[in-house]
Amino acid sequence: MSNLAPRHQNPLAIRSAVERGWAAFACSPWALMGFTLIGGGINLLSQLLYRHQSKLVISLLGRPDPLPIALAGFAWILYVITGLWLVVGLMRGALLALNQQRPRLGDLLRVDGRAMLRCFGMLVLILAVLALIVRLAQASSWLLTLIQPVLAPLPLLAGLAAVIYFSADQILSLPLTLIGGLNPLAAFRCSRAATDPHWLQSLGLAMVLLGLVLAGFLVLLVGLVVTLPLAACTLTAAYQQLFGPDDRGRLTGS
């Protein structure tokens, strides 16, 4: 599916997205927070296990032991899978709540391999582009250091501007992949086409979502149990402003 297009050319209404996102979260807060606690807890434990086993592998260099290596690999795979599961579940819950269907914990816990695979492809594409921007900026800065050191910071500043532009430009790529059912490349193009005419509004939405997540971190990570589902609901509400309520990716199974 690659023919998804915005219903209109009006810019994103950030306040409306936040208000609808909050209403959707308030519709079923305990299910959304409970799922975030379960998925986030497993994800955090797998991350801690990976770090512990990685340090153990490094300390055993020269004395290879297959058990720490296997555990480190298992922990990394579990970390990735649970992260994808958490993102897909929160987006499903947000979509159900915004479409006047009260999400239950069982709805969020359901594993959707196809949606997780699309989500993985989208995240890999975004991270690859961001890494390319950063590497180009670093390489350009290094070359200018050899030629004219005083100009070396300029490529880094340009790289930072490119990262900010790209992040706002792709703010809708994740719901386009999961809810819109687009493949990563199609979602990449569609998000750019939808947000470029009103980039400042997209930047404002990105800042709001970032502020929510940072607020969760400031409350000793416990706040993320609230702010992560609230951010998912707000992002989904913004997506629906442009592309409507249809679940083209069959994220909710309907």
C-alpha positions in Angstrom: 0.0 0.0 0.0 1.7 3.2 -1.2 -1.2 5.5 -2.2 -1.9 7.1 1.2 -2.2 10.9 1.0 -3.3 13.7 3.4 -7.0 14.5 3.3 -6.2 18.2 3.3 -3.3 20.7 3.2 -4.1 22.3 6.5 -1.2 22.4 9.0 -1.1 20.3 12.1 -3.2 21.7 15.0 -0.8 20.9 17.9 -3.2 22.0 20.7 -6.0 19.8 19.3 -3.6 16.8 19.0 -2.6 17.2 22.7 -6.2 17.6 23.9 -7.4 14.5 21.9 -4.3 12.6 23.0 -5.0 13.4 26.7 -8.7 12.4 26.2 -7.6 9.1 24.6 -5.2 8.4 27.5 -7.9 9.2 30.1 -10.2 6.8 28.3 -8.2 3.8 29.6 -5.2 4.9 31.7 -4.7 1.8 33.7 -4.5 -0.5 30.7 -2.1 1.9 28.9 0.1 2.4 32.0 0.0 -1.3 32.9 1.2 -2.3 29.5 3.9 0.4 29.5 5.1 -0.9 32.9 5.2 -4.5 31.7 6.8 -3.9 28.3 9.1 -1.2 29.6 10.1 -3.3 32.6 11.1 -6.3 30.4 12.9 -4.0 28.1 14.9 -2.4 30.9 15.8 -5.8 32.4 17.0 -7.1 29.1 19.1 -4.0 28.6 20.7 -4.4 32.1 21.4 -8.1 31.3 23.0 -7.2 28.0 25.3 -4.6 29.7 26.3 -7.0 32.4 27.0 -9.9 30.0 28.9 -7.5 27.7 31.2 -6.4 30.5 31.7 -10.0 31.4 32.6 -10.9 27.8 35.2 -8.1 27.7 36.7 -9.2 31.0 37.1 -12.7 29.6 39.0 -11.7 26.5 41.6 -14.3 25.8 39.5 -16.9 27.7 36.5 -17.4 25.5 33.4 -18.6 27.3 30.3 -19.2 25.1 27.8 -18.7 27.9 28.3 -14.9 28.4 28.4 -14.4 24.7 25.1 -16.4 24.2 23.4 -14.5 27.1 24.6 -11.2 25.7 23.2 -12.0 22.3 19.9 -13.3 23.8 19.6 -10.1 25.9 20.2 -7.8 22.9 17.6 -9.7 20.8 15.1 -9.5 23.7 15.8 -5.8 24.1 15.0 -5.1 20.4 11.9 -7.3 20.3 10.4 -5.9 23.5 11.1 -2.4 22.4 9.2 -3.0 19.1 6.4 -4.8 21.0 6.1 -1.8 23.3 5.9 0.7 20.5 3.3 -1.3 18.5 1.2 -2.0 21.6 1.1 1.7 22.6 0.2 2.7 19.1 -2.6 0.1 19.0 -4.0 1.3 22.3 -3.8 4.9 21.2 -5.7 4.1 18.0 -8.4 2.2 19.8 -8.9 4.9 22.3 -9.1 7.7 19.6 -11.6 5.6 17.7 -13.9 5.4 20.7 -13.0 1.9 21.6 -11.8 1.4 25.2 -8.5 -0.5 24.9 -8.0 -3.5 27.3 -4.7 -4.8 28.5 -5.2 -7.9 26.4 -5.4 -5.8 23.3 -2.1 -4.2 24.0 -0.3 -7.4 24.9 -1.1 -9.1 21.6 2.0 -9.6 19.5 1.7 -8.5 15.8 4.8 -9.8 14.0 4.1 -8.0 10.8 3.6 -4.6 12.5 6.8 -5.1 14.5 8.7 -5.9 11.4 7.5 -2.7 9.7 8.3 -0.7 12.8 11.8 -2.3 12.8 12.4 -1.4 9.2 11.2 2.2 9.8 13.4 2.7 12.8 16.5 1.2 11.0 15.9 3.6 8.1 15.6 6.7 10.3 18.7 5.7 12.4 20.7 5.0 9.2 19.9 8.5 7.8 20.7 10.2 11.1 24.0 8.3 11.4 24.9 9.3 7.8 24.2 13.0 8.6 26.3 12.8 11.7 29.2 11.0 10.0 29.2 13.5 7.1 29.3 16.4 9.5 32.2 14.8 11.4 34.2 14.0 8.3 33.6 17.6 6.9 34.7 19.1 10.2 37.8 16.9 10.3 38.8 18.0 6.7 38.2 21.7 7.6 40.4 21.2 10.7 43.3 20.3 8.4 42.6 23.2 6.0 41.2 26.0 8.1 40.7 25.1 11.8 38.6 28.2 12.6 35.9 26.9 10.2 35.7 23.4 11.7 32.6 24.0 13.8 30.5 25.0 10.8 29.8 21.4 9.4 28.9 20.3 13.0 26.3 23.2 13.2 25.0 22.3 9.7 24.7 18.6 10.8 22.8 19.6 13.9 20.4 21.7 11.8 20.0 18.8 9.4 19.2 16.4 12.3 16.6 18.8 13.7 15.0 19.3 10.2 15.0 15.5 9.6 13.5 14.7 13.0 10.5 17.1 12.5 10.2 16.0 8.8 9.7 12.4 9.8 7.5 12.9 12.9 4.6 11.0 11.2 6.7 8.1 9.7 6.0 5.7 12.6 2.2 6.0 12.5 2.3 5.9 8.7 4.1 2.6 8.9 2.0 1.1 11.7 -1.5 2.6 11.1 -1.2 3.5 7.5 0.4 0.1 6.6 3.1 1.6 4.4 6.5 0.1 4.0 9.4 2.1 5.4 10.4 3.8 2.2 6.8 4.8 1.3 6.3 6.1 4.9 9.5 8.1 4.7 8.3 9.8 1.5 4.7 10.3 2.7 5.8 11.8 6.0 8.0 14.3 4.1 5.3 15.2 1.6 2.8 15.8 4.4 5.0 17.8 6.8 7.2 19.8 4.5 4.6 22.4 3.6 4.0 23.1 7.4 7.4 22.2 8.8 7.2 24.6 11.8 4.1 22.9 13.1 5.8 19.5 12.7 8.7 20.9 14.7 6.4 22.2 17.4 4.8 18.7 17.6 8.2 17.1 17.9 9.1 19.5 20.7 5.9 18.7 22.6 6.5 14.9 22.3 10.2 15.3 23.3 9.1 17.4 26.3 6.7 14.7 27.4 9.3 12.0 27.3 11.9 14.2 29.1 9.3 15.0 31.8 8.9 11.2 32.3 12.7 10.8 32.7 12.8 13.7 35.3 10.4 11.7 37.6 13.0 9.0 38.1 11.7 7.0 35.0 8.4 6.3 36.8 6.9 9.2 34.9 7.5 7.3 31.6 4.6 5.0 32.5 2.4 8.0 32.0 4.2 10.1 29.4 5.0 7.3 26.9 1.3 6.3 26.3 0.3 10.0 26.4 3.0 10.8 23.7 1.7 7.8 21.6 -1.9 9.1 21.9 -0.8 12.6 20.9 1.2 11.4 17.9 -1.7 9.2 16.7 -4.1 12.1 17.1 -1.8 14.3 15.0 -1.6 11.5 12.3 -5.4 11.3 12.2 -5.7 15.0 11.6 -4.1 14.5 8.2 -4.8 10.9 7.3 -8.1 10.1 9.0 -9.1 7.4 11.5 -8.8 4.4 9.2 -6.7 1.5 10.3 -5.1 0.6 7.0 -2.3 -1.4 8.6 -4.9 -3.5 10.5 -3.0 -2.7 13.7 -6.2 -3.3 15.8 -7.0 -6.4 13.9 -10.1 -4.9 12.2 
